[in-house]
Amino acid sequence: MSCSTKELPKDLNESIAYFEKHWSSGQLRDFKGKDERKAVTELHMSVGMWIRNNWIHGDRNPKLIKFFDSLNFRHPDDISSTILTSLHRKLDNKDIDLEGQIDYYEAYWKPIIECEENHRKELVEINKKFTVGDTLTLIFPVDTTQNHTNAVGYPCPHRQWTFDEAKDLKVKGVVTKKFDLGDRLIHLLTLR
């Protein structure tokens, strides 16, 4: 499937129309015939990725991006899922319920955004306490599932974890430089 510059959709309706025009009747029938969630999930890493790579990433389609930005969409995955969900609903003669889809993503992102903001503020306050020459001890959770041994970070809103001396990582270092980037402070450490 390719998309010429002339065919780049500028809004949700044109995005739906693109697939109605370019998919075969069999593809449309197969998509429509599945449960909505299953249909959209199955296409997330194929058609959804195509939407993200050809219409969203790299500002390939500024009009479509502007349309979804005006609706406060925050992530390309949310945009591609909304396009596919809306297509499925239209094919099923159901209300697209764009407002409901917007509300779903706003509710999804709200605790993440609040957690990230609180975490950023916490880090700024913690970082202010350290100066060049101070010793820091940093601890990181380590994922030991499926034979992994990688330090990981838990993204918001699930940042809580308990340090396990037997498996988690502890690193000590001395602050050798400190960079103030406005709302963030970055420390350069020499590890011991």
C-alpha positions in Angstrom: 0.0 0.0 0.0 1.4 3.4 -0.9 0.1 6.9 -0.5 0.9 9.7 -2.9 1.1 13.3 -1.6 -2.3 14.0 -3.2 -3.9 11.2 -1.3 -2.6 12.2 2.2 -5.7 12.5 4.4 -6.2 15.7 6.3 -8.6 14.5 8.9 -10.3 11.4 10.3 -13.0 11.1 7.6 -10.4 11.2 4.8 -8.3 8.6 6.7 -11.2 6.3 6.8 -12.1 7.0 3.1 -8.5 6.2 2.2 -8.8 2.6 3.5 -12.3 2.2 2.0 -10.8 3.1 -1.4 -7.6 1.2 -1.2 -8.6 -2.0 0.6 -10.3 -4.8 -1.3 -13.8 -5.7 -0.5 -12.4 -8.9 1.1 -10.0 -7.0 3.3 -12.8 -4.7 4.4 -15.2 -7.6 5.0 -12.5 -9.5 7.1 -11.7 -6.4 9.1 -15.4 -5.7 9.8 -16.1 -9.3 10.6 -13.9 -9.3 13.7 -14.5 -8.0 17.1 -13.5 -4.3 17.1 -10.7 -4.6 19.7 -9.3 -7.8 18.2 -9.4 -6.3 14.6 -7.6 -3.1 15.7 -5.1 -4.9 17.9 -4.2 -7.4 15.1 -3.4 -4.6 12.8 -1.5 -2.4 15.3 2.0 -3.7 14.1 1.1 -3.8 10.4 -1.5 -1.3 9.1 -1.2 0.7 12.3 2.6 0.9 11.8 2.1 1.8 8.1 -0.2 4.7 9.2 2.4 5.9 11.8 5.3 5.6 9.4 3.6 7.1 6.3 1.3 9.7 7.8 2.6 10.7 11.2 6.3 10.2 11.9 8.6 12.7 10.5 5.8 15.2 9.9 4.9 13.3 6.7 1.4 14.6 6.9 1.3 18.0 8.7 -2.5 18.5 8.1 -3.4 15.1 9.6 -1.1 15.7 12.6 -2.5 19.2 13.1 -6.0 17.7 13.0 -5.2 15.1 15.8 -3.1 17.7 17.7 -6.2 19.9 17.8 -8.0 17.0 19.6 -5.1 16.7 22.1 -3.9 13.3 20.9 -0.4 12.7 22.4 0.9 9.6 20.8 1.1 8.2 17.2 -0.2 4.8 18.4 -3.3 6.5 19.7 -3.9 8.2 16.3 -3.5 5.0 14.3 -5.7 3.1 16.7 -8.4 5.8 16.5 -8.3 5.7 12.7 -8.6 1.9 12.6 -11.3 1.9 15.4 -13.3 4.5 13.5 -13.0 2.6 10.2 -14.2 -0.5 12.0 -17.2 1.3 13.5 -18.1 2.9 10.2 -18.0 -0.4 8.4 -20.2 -1.8 11.2 -22.7 1.1 10.8 -21.9 2.2 14.4 -21.3 5.6 15.8 -17.6 6.4 15.5 -17.9 8.2 18.9 -14.8 10.3 18.4 -15.5 12.1 21.6 -15.5 8.8 23.5 -12.2 7.8 21.9 -10.7 11.1 22.9 -12.0 10.7 26.4 -10.5 7.2 26.5 -7.0 8.4 25.6 -7.2 11.5 27.9 -8.1 9.2 30.8 -5.2 6.8 29.8 -2.6 9.6 29.7 -3.7 11.7 32.7 -2.1 9.6 35.4 1.0 9.1 33.3 1.4 12.9 32.7 0.8 13.7 36.4 3.2 11.0 37.5 5.9 12.3 35.1 5.4 15.8 36.2 5.6 14.9 39.9 8.7 12.7 39.2 10.4 15.6 37.3 9.7 17.9 40.2 11.1 15.3 42.7 14.2 14.9 40.7 14.8 18.6 40.4 14.6 18.9 44.2 16.8 15.9 44.8 19.4 17.1 42.3 19.6 20.5 43.9 20.9 18.9 47.0 24.1 17.5 45.3 27.2 19.4 44.3 30.4 18.4 42.6 32.4 16.1 44.8 29.3 14.5 46.5 29.0 10.7 46.4 25.8 9.3 45.0 24.4 5.8 45.3 22.0 5.0 42.5 19.7 1.9 42.5 18.0 0.3 39.6 15.6 -2.6 39.2 16.9 -5.5 37.2 14.6 -7.6 35.0 15.5 -11.2 35.6 12.6 -12.7 33.7 13.2 -14.9 30.7 17.0 -14.9 31.4 17.3 -11.2 31.1 19.7 -9.3 33.4 19.1 -5.7 32.3 18.6 -2.7 34.5 15.2 -1.3 33.7 13.1 1.8 34.5 9.5 1.5 35.4 7.6 4.1 33.4 4.8 6.2 35.0 2.5 5.6 36.5 4.0 2.3 37.8 7.3 3.7 39.2 7.1 1.9 42.6 9.3 -1.0 43.3 11.3 -2.4 46.2 15.1 -2.8 46.0 16.3 -6.4 46.1 20.0 -6.6 47.1 20.2 -10.1 45.6 19.3 -9.1 42.1 19.0 -5.3 41.6 21.8 -2.9 40.6 23.5 -0.5 43.0 26.0 2.0 41.5 28.2 4.4 43.5 29.8 7.5 41.9 31.2 10.9 42.5 29.6 13.9 40.9 32.3 15.4 38.7 30.2 17.9 36.7 26.7 19.4 37.1 24.7 20.8 34.2 21.7 23.0 34.8 19.2 22.7 31.9 16.5 24.9 33.4 13.9 22.6 34.8 16.4 19.7 34.8 19.8 19.2 36.4 22.2 16.6 35.0 25.1 15.1 36.9 28.1 13.6 35.3 29.4 10.9 37.6 32.7 9.0 37.9 31.8 5.5 38.9 33.6 3.6 41.6 
